[in-house]
Amino acid sequence: MMKKKIVNKAVGGIFSAVVLIGLSNNFAFAGRFASIMLVGNLRGGKTQIFRCLCGNNYNGDDPNAGNQQSTTEATHTILDLKDDQNQPVAITRLYDTPGMDRYYDAVVEMARHCNIAVIVHDTMQETDEEEGRRNTEYFSGLFRDLHNRMPVGGQIFLAGSKIDRSGENAIVYSKNCRMLSDVAQFLNCRLCFVSAKTGEGLGDLMNHIKTALSEINLPVADTEDTYNSYQLIPDPKLTGRIDVLTADKARLEAEKAQLNARIAALNDQVNTLNGQKTRVENEKAALNGQVNTLNNDKRFLQTRKGELESENSTLRSRISALEDEKAELNRRIDAVETEKSRLGRRVDTVESRNFIERIFNTDF
């Protein structure tokens, strides 16, 4: 009986120890609550990273995934974060926030409730020098606005997304990575490169988050346990600004329509001028053809002229020779005429003598 009591007492002690250990772990787990937000500009890859961190599959290749309406609220999920030894780190609310500019102020205000903010940027976003400068200013301003509102000890990370697509355009990828690295160095914050599609870098990002949370004095109660989603309702003080921006947007849309109409008119003029240019070029081509023909004729005539001049020179030489021959013949004719005249005179003389002789020899 005594042994049975001792055994029961020992078992009870062991059971109590196990319960106490379990309760202490549960208490430690239940005593740390944190909020994490994914922020950044539109279509930067936040939602796919959010899905993967929540344990869901990447669906960015789904043709219908890009047709979803942009949300007007920051959706969230509860994550049970534990370290490598399976010890609890914190209960966390992970928020996915909209990236449209009109929600910027409301998203920034959420930082008052968040211990970790991850600024996400698409590493495959087309960029140039001016766009890179604007992105640098945007991230610097967003970092400042978040940091000024976050609770004490809050940390901000930079995450370059969609690195699985780096092979599509190495130049664009390199420019964005260099820009993010410069910003991270300037702001003295951690930078991770991730891919929701392949999962690359997500583990490192989550480990950095866990490490940061372990160093933060987190609250012992979930101060947002009444929320299912953090509604992004603008502050009344911002209403006037929103109205002004809306009016500006309408004005800019009207100006855009006018400019588009002007562009259409200019395009019509360009098309007309292009038609005229084509006609002129065709006429020019025809004239060039005629010029080529005339040049060919000119070259032929110049060749013929040379031939005729050569023939003319030959004929002139022949004429000169004939003239010389004619002169020689005339000289010879003159000599013959002279000889003929002389002979004629001799004949006359001979005939005169014969006549006289006949007279003297005649008998009367």
C-alpha positions as CSV (number, residue, x, y, z in Angstrom):
1,M,0.0,0.0,0.0
2,M,2.8,2.4,0.9
3,K,4.6,1.6,-2.4
4,K,1.4,2.3,-4.3
5,K,1.0,5.6,-2.6
6,I,4.7,6.5,-3.4
7,V,4.2,5.4,-7.0
8,N,1.0,7.4,-7.3
9,K,2.6,10.4,-5.7
10,A,5.6,10.1,-8.2
11,V,3.3,9.8,-11.2
12,G,1.3,12.8,-9.9
13,G,4.5,14.8,-9.5
14,I,5.6,13.9,-13.0
15,F,2.2,14.8,-14.4
16,S,2.1,18.1,-12.6
17,A,5.6,18.9,-13.9
18,V,4.5,18.1,-17.5
19,V,1.4,20.3,-17.1
20,L,3.4,23.1,-15.6
21,I,5.9,22.9,-18.4
22,G,3.1,22.9,-21.0
23,L,1.4,25.8,-19.3
24,S,4.6,27.8,-19.1
25,N,5.2,27.2,-22.8
26,N,1.6,28.2,-23.6
27,F,1.9,31.2,-21.4
28,A,5.2,32.2,-23.1
29,F,3.5,31.7,-26.5
30,A,0.4,33.6,-25.5
31,G,2.3,36.5,-24.0
32,R,3.9,37.7,-27.2
33,F,1.8,39.3,-30.0
34,A,3.2,41.1,-33.1
35,S,1.9,42.5,-36.3
36,I,3.8,42.4,-39.6
37,M,2.8,44.3,-42.8
38,L,3.8,43.9,-46.4
39,V,3.9,47.3,-48.1
40,G,5.0,48.7,-51.5
41,N,3.8,50.1,-54.8
42,L,1.1,48.5,-57.0
43,R,1.8,45.0,-58.5
44,G,5.1,44.6,-56.7
45,G,4.4,41.0,-55.7
46,K,3.1,41.5,-52.1
47,T,0.0,39.3,-52.5
48,Q,1.9,36.3,-53.8
49,I,4.5,36.6,-51.0
50,F,1.7,36.9,-48.5
51,R,0.1,33.8,-49.9
52,C,3.3,31.8,-49.6
53,L,4.1,33.0,-46.1
54,C,0.6,31.9,-45.1
55,G,1.3,28.4,-46.5
56,N,-0.7,28.7,-49.7
57,N,0.5,27.9,-53.1
58,Y,1.8,30.5,-55.6
59,N,-0.9,31.3,-58.2
60,G,0.7,34.1,-60.1
61,D,0.7,32.1,-63.3
62,D,-3.1,31.7,-63.1
63,P,-4.5,33.8,-66.0
64,N,-7.3,34.9,-63.7
65,A,-5.1,35.9,-60.9
66,G,-4.3,39.3,-62.4
67,N,-8.0,40.1,-63.0
68,Q,-8.8,40.4,-59.3
69,Q,-10.1,43.8,-58.1
70,S,-7.7,45.8,-56.0
71,T,-8.8,45.6,-52.4
72,T,-9.6,48.6,-50.3
73,E,-8.5,46.9,-47.1
74,A,-5.5,45.2,-45.7
75,T,-6.3,41.5,-45.4
76,H,-4.5,39.5,-42.8
77,T,-3.9,36.1,-41.4
78,I,-2.7,34.8,-38.0
79,L,0.7,33.0,-38.0
80,D,2.0,30.8,-35.3
81,L,5.7,31.6,-35.5
82,K,8.2,29.2,-33.9
83,D,12.0,29.1,-34.0
84,D,14.2,26.2,-35.3
85,Q,13.8,24.4,-31.9
86,N,10.0,24.6,-32.4
87,Q,9.8,27.1,-29.5
88,P,7.2,29.8,-29.8
89,V,8.3,33.2,-31.1
90,A,5.0,35.1,-31.3
91,I,1.5,35.2,-32.5
92,T,1.6,37.4,-35.5
93,R,-0.9,39.2,-37.7
94,L,0.6,39.3,-41.2
95,Y,-1.0,42.0,-43.3
96,D,-1.1,42.3,-47.1
97,T,-1.8,46.0,-48.0
98,P,-3.0,47.6,-51.2
99,G,-0.3,49.4,-53.3
100,M,-2.5,52.1,-54.9
101,D,-1.3,55.6,-54.3
102,R,-4.7,56.7,-52.9
103,Y,-4.2,54.3,-49.9
104,Y,-0.7,55.5,-49.1
105,D,-1.6,57.6,-46.1
106,A,-3.9,55.0,-44.6
107,V,-1.3,52.2,-45.1
108,V,1.3,54.3,-43.4
109,E,-1.0,54.9,-40.4
110,M,-1.2,51.1,-40.0
111,A,2.5,51.2,-39.0
112,R,1.4,52.5,-35.6
113,H,0.2,48.9,-34.9
114,C,3.0,47.0,-36.6
115,N,6.3,45.8,-35.3
116,I,7.8,44.7,-38.7
117,A,7.3,46.3,-42.1
118,V,8.5,44.7,-45.3
119,I,8.8,47.0,-48.3
120,V,8.4,44.9,-51.4
121,H,9.6,46.0,-54.9
122,D,9.4,44.1,-58.2
123,T,13.0,43.6,-59.5
124,M,11.7,43.2,-63.0
125,Q,9.9,46.6,-63.1
126,E,11.0,48.5,-66.3
127,T,13.1,51.3,-65.2
128,D,15.4,54.1,-66.4
129,E,17.6,56.7,-64.7
130,E,14.6,59.0,-63.9
131,E,12.4,56.1,-62.8
132,G,15.2,54.8,-60.6
133,R,15.6,58.2,-59.0
134,R,11.8,58.4,-58.3
135,N,11.9,54.8,-56.8
136,T,14.8,55.8,-54.5
137,E,12.9,58.8,-53.3
138,Y,9.7,56.8,-52.9
139,F,11.4,54.1,-50.8
140,S,13.3,56.6,-48.7
141,G,10.0,58.6,-48.0
142,L,8.1,55.4,-47.3
143,F,10.8,54.2,-44.9
144,R,10.8,57.5,-43.1
145,D,7.0,57.7,-42.8
146,L,6.8,54.1,-41.5
147,H,9.7,54.5,-39.1
148,N,8.1,57.7,-37.6
149,R,4.9,55.8,-36.7
150,M,6.1,52.3,-35.7
151,P,6.2,51.3,-32.1
152,V,9.6,51.4,-30.3
153,G,11.9,48.7,-31.6
154,G,10.0,48.3,-34.8
155,Q,12.1,47.2,-37.8
156,I,11.8,47.7,-41.6
157,F,13.1,45.3,-44.3
158,L,13.5,45.7,-48.0
159,A,12.5,42.7,-50.3
160,G,13.2,42.5,-54.0
161,S,10.6,40.2,-55.5
162,K,10.2,38.1,-58.6
163,I,13.9,37.1,-58.8
164,D,12.9,33.9,-60.7
165,R,12.3,36.1,-63.7
166,S,15.8,37.7,-63.7
167,G,16.7,35.8,-66.9
168,E,14.0,37.6,-68.9
169,N,15.9,40.9,-68.8
170,A,19.2,40.9,-67.0
171,I,19.8,44.6,-67.4
172,V,16.5,45.6,-65.8
173,Y,17.0,43.1,-63.0
174,S,20.6,44.4,-62.4
175,K,19.4,48.0,-62.3
176,N,16.7,47.3,-59.7
177,C,19.0,45.2,-57.5
178,R,21.6,47.9,-57.5
179,M,19.0,50.5,-56.7
180,L,17.6,48.4,-53.8
181,S,21.1,47.7,-52.5
182,D,21.9,51.4,-52.5
183,V,18.7,52.3,-50.7
184,A,19.2,49.5,-48.1
185,Q,22.8,50.7,-47.5
186,F,21.6,54.4,-47.2
187,L,18.7,53.5,-44.8
188,N,20.8,50.9,-43.0
189,C,18.1,48.2,-43.3
190,R,18.2,44.6,-44.2
191,L,17.6,43.6,-47.9
192,C,16.3,40.2,-49.0
193,F,15.7,38.9,-52.6
194,V,12.8,36.5,-52.9
195,S,10.6,34.6,-55.3
196,A,7.1,33.6,-54.4
197,K,7.0,31.3,-57.4
198,T,10.1,29.2,-56.4
199,G,10.1,30.0,-52.7
200,E,13.7,31.2,-53.0
201,G,14.6,33.7,-50.2
202,L,11.3,33.4,-48.3
203,G,12.9,31.2,-45.6
204,D,15.6,33.7,-45.1
205,L,13.1,36.6,-44.9
206,M,11.0,34.7,-42.3
207,N,14.1,33.9,-40.3
208,H,15.1,37.6,-40.3
209,I,11.6,38.4,-39.1
210,K,11.7,35.9,-36.3
211,T,15.1,37.1,-35.2
212,A,13.9,40.7,-35.2
213,L,10.7,39.8,-33.2
214,S,12.8,37.9,-30.6
215,E,14.7,41.2,-30.0
216,I,11.6,43.3,-29.6
217,N,9.7,43.9,-26.4
218,L,6.3,42.8,-27.8
219,P,2.9,43.5,-26.1
220,V,1.4,40.8,-23.9
221,A,-2.1,41.2,-25.5
222,D,-3.4,41.2,-29.0
223,T,-4.5,44.9,-29.2
224,E,-6.2,44.2,-32.5
225,D,-8.2,41.1,-31.6
226,T,-11.5,42.9,-32.5
227,Y,-10.4,43.1,-36.2
228,N,-10.9,40.6,-38.9
229,S,-9.4,43.0,-41.4
230,Y,-7.8,46.4,-41.0
231,Q,-10.2,48.7,-42.8
232,L,-8.5,51.4,-44.7
233,I,-10.9,54.3,-44.2
234,P,-9.4,57.7,-44.9
235,D,-9.0,60.1,-42.0
236,P,-11.6,62.9,-42.2
237,K,-8.7,65.3,-42.2
238,L,-7.6,63.8,-45.5
239,T,-11.1,64.1,-47.1
240,G,-10.4,67.6,-48.5
241,R,-7.1,66.5,-49.9
242,I,-8.7,63.4,-51.5
243,D,-11.4,65.7,-53.1
244,V,-8.7,68.0,-54.4
245,L,-6.8,65.0,-55.8
246,T,-10.0,63.6,-57.3
247,A,-10.7,67.0,-59.0
248,D,-7.1,67.1,-60.2
249,K,-7.5,63.6,-61.5
250,A,-10.6,64.6,-63.4
251,R,-8.9,67.7,-64.8
252,L,-5.9,65.6,-65.8
253,E,-8.2,63.0,-67.5
254,A,-9.9,65.8,-69.4
255,E,-6.4,67.2,-70.4
256,K,-5.4,63.7,-71.3
257,A,-8.5,63.3,-73.6
258,Q,-7.7,66.6,-75.3
259,L,-4.1,65.6,-75.7
260,N,-5.1,62.2,-77.1
261,A,-7.4,64.0,-79.6
262,R,-4.6,66.3,-80.5
263,I,-2.3,63.3,-80.9
264,A,-4.9,61.6,-83.1
265,A,-5.1,64.7,-85.3
266,L,-1.3,64.9,-85.4
267,N,-1.1,61.2,-86.3
268,D,-3.6,61.9,-89.2
269,Q,-1.3,64.7,-90.3
270,V,1.7,62.5,-90.0
271,N,-0.1,59.8,-92.1
272,T,-1.0,62.4,-94.7
273,L,2.5,63.7,-94.8
274,N,3.8,60.1,-95.0
275,G,1.6,59.6,-98.0
276,Q,2.9,62.7,-99.6
277,K,6.4,61.7,-98.8
278,T,5.8,58.3,-100.4
279,R,4.4,60.0,-103.5
280,V,7.4,62.4,-103.7
281,E,9.8,59.5,-103.1
282,N,8.1,57.6,-106.0
283,E,8.4,60.6,-108.2
284,K,12.0,61.1,-107.1
285,A,12.7,57.4,-108.0
286,A,11.1,57.9,-111.4
287,L,13.1,61.1,-112.0
288,N,16.2,59.3,-110.9
289,G,15.4,56.6,-113.4
290,Q,15.1,59.2,-116.1
291,V,18.3,60.9,-115.0
292,N,20.1,57.6,-115.2
293,T,18.7,57.0,-118.7
294,L,19.8,60.5,-119.8
295,N,23.2,59.9,-118.2
296,N,23.5,56.7,-120.1
297,D,22.5,58.5,-123.3
298,K,25.0,61.3,-122.5
299,R,27.7,58.8,-122.1
300,F,26.8,57.1,-125.4
301,L,26.7,60.5,-127.2
302,Q,30.0,61.5,-125.6
303,T,31.5,58.2,-126.9
304,R,29.9,58.7,-130.3
305,K,31.2,62.3,-130.3
306,G,34.6,61.1,-129.6
307,E,34.3,58.6,-132.4
308,L,33.0,61.2,-134.9
309,E,35.7,63.7,-133.8
310,S,38.3,61.0,-134.5
311,E,36.7,60.3,-137.9
312,N,36.5,64.0,-138.5
313,S,40.2,64.3,-137.7
314,T,40.9,61.4,-140.1
315,L,38.8,63.0,-142.8
316,R,40.5,66.4,-142.3
317,S,43.8,64.7,-142.7
318,R,42.6,62.9,-145.8
319,I,41.2,66.2,-147.2
320,S,44.5,67.9,-146.5
321,A,46.3,65.1,-148.3
322,L,43.8,65.4,-151.2
323,E,44.3,69.2,-151.3
324,D,48.0,68.6,-151.5
325,E,47.5,66.0,-154.2
326,K,45.1,68.4,-156.0
327,A,47.7,71.2,-155.8
328,E,50.3,68.8,-157.2
329,L,47.9,67.8,-160.1
330,N,47.1,71.5,-160.8
331,R,50.9,72.2,-160.9
332,R,51.4,69.3,-163.3
333,I,48.4,70.4,-165.4
334,D,49.9,73.9,-165.5
335,A,53.2,72.4,-166.6
336,V,51.4,70.3,-169.2
337,E,49.5,73.4,-170.4
338,T,52.7,75.3,-170.6
339,E,54.3,72.5,-172.5
340,K,51.2,72.3,-174.7
341,S,51.4,76.0,-175.4
342,R,55.1,75.7,-176.2
343,L,54.4,72.8,-178.5
344,G,51.5,74.7,-180.1
345,R,53.9,77.5,-180.9
346,R,56.4,75.1,-182.4
347,V,53.6,73.6,-184.4
348,D,52.6,77.0,-185.6
349,T,56.2,77.7,-186.5
350,V,56.6,74.4,-188.3
351,E,53.4,74.9,-190.2
352,S,54.5,78.5,-191.2
353,R,57.7,77.1,-192.5
354,N,56.0,74.4,-194.4
355,F,53.6,76.9,-195.9
356,I,56.4,79.1,-197.0
357,E,58.3,76.1,-198.4
358,R,55.3,75.1,-200.3
359,I,54.9,78.6,-201.7
360,F,58.6,78.6,-202.9
361,N,58.4,75.2,-204.2
362,T,55.3,75.8,-206.2
363,D,55.6,76.4,-209.9
364,F,53.7,79.4,-211.1
